[in-house]
């Protein structure tokens, strides 16, 4: 049996998956689907936590850690600058999507190490 440390887990793809899931839930909730908005908030928090953990776990890959830290910046401002969403969703959507290319870059950097 091999000893697997918590750092060896695929944190970057998990963070990217949580971010993508948050985009899907947010889109469905904004379009009036029967998706509870509370799910959007909870998955958003999950994406934030997983991204922070992925950045810390990428310690030996400073580029991936930097990309993940930069992805946290628009997400950190999103709850404060993206409101009110129902009246004007454009700002919320733009800020939320600003992190998408960074997650793609982080996953590519992660996959390059396999």
N, C-alpha and C positions, 0 to 999 in steps of 0.2 A: 504494500500500500504506500502510495506516495503522499508526502506531506505538502499540501497546497496552502499557501498563505493567502490572506485576504487581498493582497496586492496583485496576485496572479489572476484574479477573476476579471472577466471582460467588462470592466466598468464603463469604458468609453462607448461600446455599442449599447449597453444598457441605458446609459444617459441619453444617447441619441434616440433610442426606441421610446423612452419616456417623453422626450421632447416631441417626437412625431405623434405619439398617442395624444399628447396635449393639444397639438394642432388639430387633429381630427375631432376630438371632443369639443374644442372651442368652436370649430366650424359648424359642427352639428348643433351645438347649443345656440349659436348665433342665428342659424337658419330656421330656428323654431322647432327643431325636432324634439322628441320627448326624451332629451338627455338632461338629467339634473345638472344645473350649473355648478353645484358643489363638487361634482366629479372633476370639472375643469380646474377648480382651485386645488384640489387634493393632488391631482396628477401633476399640476404645475409645481407644487412643493416637492413632489417626488423627483421631478426632473431637476430642480435646483439642487437637491441633496445629492442625487446621483452624479451630477456634473461636478460638484465640489469634490466628491470622493474620487471621481475619475481624474480630476486635476492633481489631487494629492498622490494618487496611485501611479501617475505617469512621471514620477520623480526622475527617473533615468532618461526620460525623453522630454527635454525642456520645451521643444516646439509644440508637442501635443499638450503639455501642461499649460503653456501660454495661450494656445488657441482656446482651450476649455475655459480658462480664466477670463478671456475676452468675451466668450459667449455668455458668461454670467453677468456681464455689465448691462446689456439691454434687458435681460430678464429681471435683474434687480430693480430697474427703473419701471418696469412694466406695470406693477400694481399702482404706482403713483402717477405716472404720466399717461396711462392708457385709459383713463376714465373720463367721462361716462361712456361706457361701451355701447349701450343700447342706442343712444342718440347719435354718436359719431364713432363708429367702429374703426375708421381708417387709421387713426393714430395707434390704437391698440394693435391692430393687425400689422402695421408697418414695424412697430417696435418688436413685436413678437417674431416676425419673420427675419429680422436683422440677424438673429442668431443662427438661422438655418445654414448658411454657407460655412459657418464656423464648425457646426456639428459634422457637416460633410467632410471638411478638412481633417477634423480630429479622427473620424472613423478611417479615413484614408491613411493617415499617419499610423494609426493603430494597426491596420491591416498590413502595412509595410513591414511591421516587426514580426509577423508570423512566419 
